[in-house]
């Protein structure tokens, strides 16, 4: 089972009047982790490559990139309120599905890496991303490089609870 664990620092402004991370800001944490793990960033001014440790970072994120992504769907379950903390949360990610032009990114937001049996899961989520050709605005198929980089991380998707039908 291969998963990515991306640390994401909370901001004071992520909290709401109830003294926990706001539901909308939780989705921002997922976005921060997703960008870190899947997008190649242009080299920094100092010549470092911040994405060198992420073998999954194969999408161009710089100006003039040929591919963009569209969030087609998001589903999230909030399990435990996440209060402000100085240490980063760990966003654990894997892929629940690789399709022709889309992928399902699955997440668990934790207080520490999953190998720690005392780790708390604050939220579980799934985002469906569609790859889009920037020139045409149309969906485009996953390429061989993307599929090869991501295939290792495919496993069972998050099983979200369903509400009983009325």
C-alpha positions in Angstrom: 0.0 0.0 0.0 1.7 3.2 -1.2 0.5 6.5 0.1 1.8 10.0 0.1 2.0 12.0 3.3 2.3 15.8 2.8 2.7 18.1 5.9 0.6 21.2 5.6 0.9 24.1 8.1 -2.2 25.6 9.5 -2.8 29.4 9.5 -4.4 31.2 12.4 -7.0 32.5 9.9 -8.1 28.9 9.2 -10.0 28.9 12.4 -13.6 30.1 12.6 -15.7 31.4 15.5 -16.0 27.9 16.9 -12.2 27.7 17.5 -11.6 24.9 15.0 -10.5 24.8 11.3 -13.4 26.0 9.2 -15.0 23.5 6.8 -14.0 25.5 3.7 -10.4 25.9 5.0 -10.2 22.1 5.4 -10.7 21.9 1.6 -7.9 24.4 1.1 -5.6 22.1 3.2 -6.5 19.3 0.7 -5.7 21.6 -2.2 -2.3 22.6 -0.7 -1.4 19.0 -0.3 -2.6 18.0 -3.8 -0.6 20.8 -5.4 2.5 19.9 -3.5 2.2 16.2 -4.5 1.0 16.3 -8.1 2.3 19.5 -9.7 5.9 20.2 -10.8 6.8 23.7 -9.7 9.0 26.0 -11.6 12.5 26.1 -10.1 12.8 28.5 -7.2 14.9 31.6 -7.5 17.7 29.8 -5.5 17.8 26.9 -8.0 16.2 24.4 -5.7 13.5 22.0 -6.8 10.9 21.8 -4.0 9.1 18.9 -5.7 12.1 16.7 -6.1 10.9 14.3 -3.4 7.5 13.7 -5.0 7.6 11.1 -7.8 4.0 11.9 -8.4 4.7 15.6 -9.3 4.4 15.3 -13.1 1.9 18.0 -14.0 3.3 21.4 -15.0 2.2 24.3 -12.7 4.1 27.1 -14.3 2.9 29.8 -16.6 2.0 28.5 -20.1 1.4 24.9 -18.8 -0.3 22.8 -21.4 -2.5 21.0 -18.9 -4.8 22.4 -16.2 -7.1 20.6 -13.9 -10.8 21.0 -13.1 -12.2 19.9 -9.8 -15.3 18.0 -10.9 -16.4 16.7 -7.5 -15.5 16.8 -3.9 -16.8 14.9 -0.9 -15.6 15.3 2.6 -16.5 13.8 6.0 -15.5 15.8 9.1 -14.8 13.3 11.8 -13.2 15.3 14.7 -12.9 19.1 15.0 -9.3 20.3 14.2 -8.2 23.1 16.4 -5.3 25.4 15.7 -1.9 23.8 16.2 1.7 24.9 15.6 2.8 21.6 14.1 1.6 20.8 10.6 -1.2 18.4 9.9 -0.3 15.4 7.7 -2.5 15.0 4.6 -2.3 11.3 3.6 -3.2 10.8 -0.1 -3.7 8.0 -2.5 -5.6 7.5 -5.7 -9.0 5.7 -5.6 -9.3 5.6 -9.4 -7.4 6.4 -12.5 -9.7 7.0 -15.4 -9.3 8.0 -19.0 -9.1 11.8 -18.3 -9.8 11.9 -14.6 -8.5 10.7 -11.3 -9.9 10.4 -7.8 -7.6 11.7 -5.1 -8.4 10.3 -1.7 -7.3 11.9 1.6 -7.1 11.5 5.3 -6.2 14.6 7.4 -4.2 13.5 10.4 -2.3 14.9 13.4 0.7 12.7 12.7 1.8 10.0 10.2 -0.5 7.0 9.8 2.1 4.6 11.0 1.6 6.1 14.5 -1.2 4.0 16.1 -2.3 7.0 18.1 -2.8 9.2 15.0 -6.2 11.0 14.9 -8.1 11.3 11.6 -9.8 14.7 11.4 -11.4 14.3 8.0 -11.7 11.9 5.0 -12.3 13.2 1.5 -12.2 12.5 -2.2 -11.6 14.9 -5.0 -12.3 14.0 -8.7 -9.9 15.9 -11.0 -10.3 16.1 -14.7 -7.2 16.9 -16.8 -7.9 19.7 -19.3 -5.9 20.7 -22.4 -5.2 24.4 -21.7 -5.4 25.4 -25.4 -8.7 23.8 -26.1 -10.4 23.8 -22.7 -11.4 20.2 -23.4 -10.6 17.1 -21.2 -7.6 15.2 -22.2 -6.5 11.7 -21.6 -3.9 10.8 -19.0 -0.5 10.3 -20.6 1.9 7.5 -20.1 4.2 9.5 -17.8 1.2 10.5 -15.5 -0.2 7.0 -15.5 3.2 5.4 -14.7 3.9 8.0 -11.9 0.5 7.5 -10.3 -0.3 3.8 -10.8 1.7 2.8 -7.7 -0.6 4.9 -5.5 -3.9 3.4 -6.6 -5.8 1.4 -4.0 -9.3 1.2 -2.5 -11.1 4.5 -2.5 -12.5 6.2 0.6 -15.9 4.7 1.4 -18.0 7.7 2.3 -21.0 7.2 4.5 -24.3 7.4 2.7 -27.5 8.9 4.0 -30.5 6.6 4.0 -32.8 7.4 1.1 -36.1 8.9 2.2 
